[in-house]
Amino acid sequence: MVESKIKVLIVDDSALMRRELRRMLEEDPEIEVVAAARNGAEGIDLAKKFSPDVVTMDINMPEMDGLTALQRIMLESPRPVLMVSSLTQEGERTTYEALELGAVDFIGKPGGTVSLNIDQIQKDLIFKVKSAAKANLLSGRTARIRRRRSNDTKPSVAREKGPLLTGTDSGKIIVIGQSTGGPNTIFDVIPHLPADLGCPVIIVQHMPGSFTPGFAKRLNDSCAFPFKEAARGDIIVPNHGYLAPGDIHMTLGKRGGGAPGQIVRLSPTPKGTAHTPSVDVTMESILAIYGSNTIGVLLTGMGADGADMMVRIKEAGGRTIAEAEETCVVFGMPKEAIRRGGAEFVLPSYKIAAKIIELVKKG
């Protein structure tokens, strides 16, 4: 029996963009564009009429903008919304506002609203539409409500960061991989880690390079210890966080001349990975150095990036945590880690920070 196609509604005020998005999407045999709207108001009506599996939503439109339409859709006929707009590259604040309002993910138009290079987003667009179609809209919302009501999860963030606690070193390292839904889910974890955690934290998020600087700033603002976008040559130290830059692979290597500590390396290779940055690539380099002192965490996302390395971390004596289905926006990457035997612990997002602290503090 042939599975039904993914039904997509396109909302964009540009006739050229509507035509090009339809063409790119319908070149995939698993996707069908059921309607196209010229503004947010039309988008709301067509979402109710056609009940699409996914809505692609422009932001800057006449009559009703994309953020307003997004809010209305999530209230009146909730479904996965993927923001597709040049503003998601030029205005990071707008992008994150859309995510906070309920958008599943985002993709930027290259070079402006009308671009001759629009085809360069086709692969990413199709992947994200398929990811969005699998999204569990209630999971993240329910998790956040339960977390707020919980009496045993108090954020560790101080408004003013104290002295940098580089001396408390457990010898361990935490590496977190995430994709669709990750930019919101990670805030169920990071704010609850203490300033004296005792090890560095590495995050690999599938995200374009134009967005990772802003994402790193948001992490730093919510975190009890300093968090930054990793740069080539950074020395990894305890009680600091590092976000892998977008569009390039991040690995750790030993410093030259026998100097202590590990150094950040950035490279376009290996080629052919499903994602750049790749969770597997980063985890592999970390495991090679830290061995059984590696703590691997895999959060929400479509696909299997990180699943194989979670198995290897566990086999090497490291500890592994996969996000449970109940809080995953897309139960893909964690599911694969669990299926392959790479998850020692399977926990909802709001319980992961406590487990990380426990594993770091253990001898």
Buried (B, 14 or more C-beta within 10 A) or exposed (E): EEEEBBBBBBBBBBEEBBEBBBEBBEEBEEBBBBBBBBBBBBBBEBBEEBEBBBBBBBBBBEEBBBBBBBBBBBEEBEBBBBBBBBBBBEBBEBBBBBBEBBBBBBBBBBEEBEBEEBEEBBEBBBBBBBBBBBBBBEBBBBBBEBBEEEEEBEBBBEEEBEEEBEEEEBEBBBBBBBBBBBBBBBBBBBBBBBBBBBBBBBBBBBBBEBBBBBBBBBBBEBBBBBBBBBEEEBEBBBBBBBBBBBEBBBBBEEEEEEEEEBBBBBEEEEEEBBBBBBBBBBBBBBBBBBEEBBBBBBBBBBBBBBBBBBBBBBEBEBBBBBBBBBBBBBBBBBBBBBEBEBBBBBBBBBBBBBBBBEBBEEE
